[in-house]
Amino acid sequence: MREPVTFTPFRIAVPEADLADLRNRLLATRWPAELPGVGWARGVPVDYLRELAEYWRTGYDWRAHESALNEHPQFTTVIDGQTVHFQHIRSADPAATPLVLLHGWPGSFVEFQDVIGLLTDAFHLVIPSLPGFGFSAPLAEPGWSPRRMAGALTELMARLGYQRYGVQGGDTGSWVGPEMGRLAPERVLGVHLNGMISFPNGEEGEFDELSEADLARWAAMQEFNDGYLQVNSKRPQTVAYALHDSPAGQLAWIVEKFKELTALEEGLPEESVARDRMLTNISLYWLTGTAGSAAQVYYESITAEPHDETTVSGVPTAVLVSTMDVTIRPWAERDHHIVRWTETDRGGHFLAMEQPRLFAADVREFFSQLR
């Protein structure tokens, strides 16, 4: 039986007891020792994290940011047995193009808050929390791979009455977005991607024509510290106990990715992303208890039943490559119908937060060519 199409208005209202519990846990953190003089080489330094945790406890104002998030209409619906949370911000222009914005890990719908005002003159925005993330939780069952997420989101757009729409995705969203194009090529106007990864497929000579830039990206991919990925993809439930119980642990787990993946390799994460914006994103993981469920997407990605992910959908695709991306162009063009390729020397993996104007401008230019 088909699920009834209902949208429930949603407002964030974290109980005060949960905020008090967060502050108490931060105060009671048992801090580890560390080797002298190693800096960030072996993980997040204790002195840095202690200071950031103290600011989270005493200086950061969740209520102010909760109120800001609530300024935009939010809803939940149930699709394929799963609660799906989303912001829905309509443009004042009735003829505006519908656009889905898809986050990744360790991001959330918070990633896009700085680009809403830069896009809503031209787009009706739908900004979901991916299943298992934030308010799209708890997961109702196993099996929520990027392909299944794509199916749920194409259904969401149909329920909203959008017959033709664009998709933008980064990180996990760069997997979900193309899957939406493969599942519904007649509906998806175009796909805009950042933070995507393309892989070799074993074809003879596939390395022979790579440019110096592509070879450097391949080397960076090989050298990247993927410890978090190995844990998330193989033992998401085990790591969940520590992250669900310790806000300092959750803070370190995510802030390390902001350090490694933002543009200023030698700088602190908050030099690329405003400290409060980063903490709002981290607070969302903590307050919704979704450290473990969000990690499940990695497990699902490597254990999902095989299907032909390299089928080119024919949907026009744009790729925006930032300083920290390792997207290799010939392999990306093999798997996608790429009609626009842009490289920038500003911003890193969290581009909508690091360089919102650059991000929004590239999205606007791409979709303006497709209208």
Secondary structure in CASP SS format (residue, H / E / C, confidence):
PFRMAT SS
TARGET T0000
AUTHOR 0000-0000-0000
METHOD secondary structure of the structure
MODEL  1
M C 1.00
R C 1.00
E C 1.00
P C 1.00
V C 1.00
T C 1.00
F C 1.00
T E 1.00
P E 1.00
F E 1.00
R C 1.00
I C 1.00
A C 1.00
V C 1.00
P C 1.00
E H 1.00
A H 1.00
D H 1.00
L H 1.00
A H 1.00
D H 1.00
L H 1.00
R H 1.00
N H 1.00
R H 1.00
L H 1.00
L H 1.00
A C 1.00
T C 1.00
R C 1.00
W C 1.00
P C 1.00
A C 1.00
E C 1.00
L C 1.00
P C 1.00
G C 1.00
V C 1.00
G C 1.00
W C 1.00
A C 1.00
R C 1.00
G C 1.00
V C 1.00
P C 1.00
V H 1.00
D H 1.00
Y H 1.00
L H 1.00
R H 1.00
E H 1.00
L H 1.00
A H 1.00
E H 1.00
Y H 1.00
W H 1.00
R H 1.00
T H 1.00
G C 1.00
Y C 1.00
D C 1.00
W H 1.00
R H 1.00
A H 1.00
H H 1.00
E H 1.00
S H 1.00
A H 1.00
L H 1.00
N C 1.00
E C 1.00
H C 1.00
P C 1.00
Q E 1.00
F E 1.00
T E 1.00
T E 1.00
V E 1.00
I E 1.00
D C 1.00
G C 1.00
Q E 1.00
T E 1.00
V E 1.00
H E 1.00
F E 1.00
Q E 1.00
H E 1.00
I E 1.00
R C 1.00
S C 1.00
A C 1.00
D C 1.00
P C 1.00
A C 1.00
A C 1.00
T E 1.00
P E 1.00
L E 1.00
V E 1.00
L E 1.00
L E 1.00
H C 1.00
G C 1.00
W C 1.00
P C 1.00
G C 1.00
S C 1.00
F H 1.00
V H 1.00
E H 1.00
F H 1.00
Q C 1.00
D C 1.00
V C 1.00
I H 1.00
G H 1.00
L H 1.00
L H 1.00
T C 1.00
D C 1.00
A C 1.00
F E 1.00
H E 1.00
L E 1.00
V E 1.00
I E 1.00
P E 1.00
S C 1.00
L C 1.00
P C 1.00
G C 1.00
F C 1.00
G C 1.00
F C 1.00
S C 1.00
A C 1.00
P C 1.00
L C 1.00
A C 1.00
E C 1.00
P C 1.00
G C 1.00
W C 1.00
S C 1.00
P H 1.00
R H 1.00
R H 1.00
M H 1.00
A H 1.00
G H 1.00
A H 1.00
L H 1.00
T H 1.00
E H 1.00
L H 1.00
M H 1.00
A H 1.00
R H 1.00
L C 1.00
G C 1.00
Y C 1.00
Q C 1.00
R C 1.00
Y E 1.00
G E 1.00
V E 1.00
Q E 1.00
G E 1.00
G E 1.00
D C 1.00
T C 1.00
G H 1.00
S H 1.00
W H 1.00
V H 1.00
G H 1.00
P H 1.00
E H 1.00
M H 1.00
G H 1.00
R H 1.00
L H 1.00
A C 1.00
P C 1.00
E C 1.00
R C 1.00
V E 1.00
L E 1.00
G E 1.00
V E 1.00
H E 1.00
L E 1.00
N E 1.00
G C 1.00
M C 1.00
I C 1.00
S C 1.00
F C 1.00
P C 1.00
N C 1.00
G C 1.00
E C 1.00
E C 1.00
G C 1.00
E C 1.00
F C 1.00
D C 1.00
E C 1.00
L C 1.00
S C 1.00
E H 1.00
A H 1.00
D H 1.00
L H 1.00
A H 1.00
R H 1.00
W H 1.00
A H 1.00
A H 1.00
M H 1.00
Q H 1.00
E H 1.00
F C 1.00
N C 1.00
D C 1.00
G H 1.00
Y H 1.00
L H 1.00
Q H 1.00
V H 1.00
N H 1.00
S H 1.00
K H 1.00
R C 1.00
P H 1.00
Q H 1.00
T H 1.00
V H 1.00
A H 1.00
Y H 1.00
A H 1.00
L H 1.00
H H 1.00
D H 1.00
S C 1.00
P H 1.00
A H 1.00
G H 1.00
Q H 1.00
L H 1.00
A H 1.00
W H 1.00
I H 1.00
V H 1.00
E H 1.00
K H 1.00
F H 1.00
K H 1.00
E H 1.00
L H 1.00
T C 1.00
A C 1.00
L C 1.00
E C 1.00
E C 1.00
G C 1.00
L C 1.00
P H 1.00
E H 1.00
E H 1.00
S C 1.00
V C 1.00
A C 1.00
R H 1.00
D H 1.00
R H 1.00
M H 1.00
L H 1.00
T H 1.00
N H 1.00
I H 1.00
S H 1.00
L H 1.00
Y H 1.00
W H 1.00
L H 1.00
T H 1.00
G C 1.00
T C 1.00
A H 1.00
G H 1.00
S H 1.00
A H 1.00
A H 1.00
Q H 1.00
V H 1.00
Y H 1.00
Y H 1.00
E H 1.00
S H 1.00
I H 1.00
T H 1.00
A C 1.00
E C 1.00
P C 1.00
H C 1.00
D C 1.00
E C 1.00
T C 1.00
T C 1.00
V C 1.00
S C 1.00
G C 1.00
V C 1.00
P C 1.00
T E 1.00
A E 1.00
V E 1.00
L E 1.00
V E 1.00
S C 1.00
T C 1.00
M C 1.00
D C 1.00
V C 1.00
T C 1.00
I C 1.00
R H 1.00
P H 1.00
W H 1.00
A H 1.00
E H 1.00
R H 1.00
D H 1.00
H C 1.00
H C 1.00
I E 1.00
V E 1.00
R E 1.00
W E 1.00
T E 1.00
E E 1.00
T C 1.00
D C 1.00
R C 1.00
G C 1.00
G C 1.00
H C 1.00
F C 1.00
L H 1.00
A H 1.00
M H 1.00
E H 1.00
Q C 1.00
P H 1.00
R H 1.00
L H 1.00
F H 1.00
A H 1.00
A H 1.00
D H 1.00
V H 1.00
R H 1.00
E H 1.00
F H 1.00
F H 1.00
S H 1.00
Q C 1.00
L C 1.00
R C 1.00
END
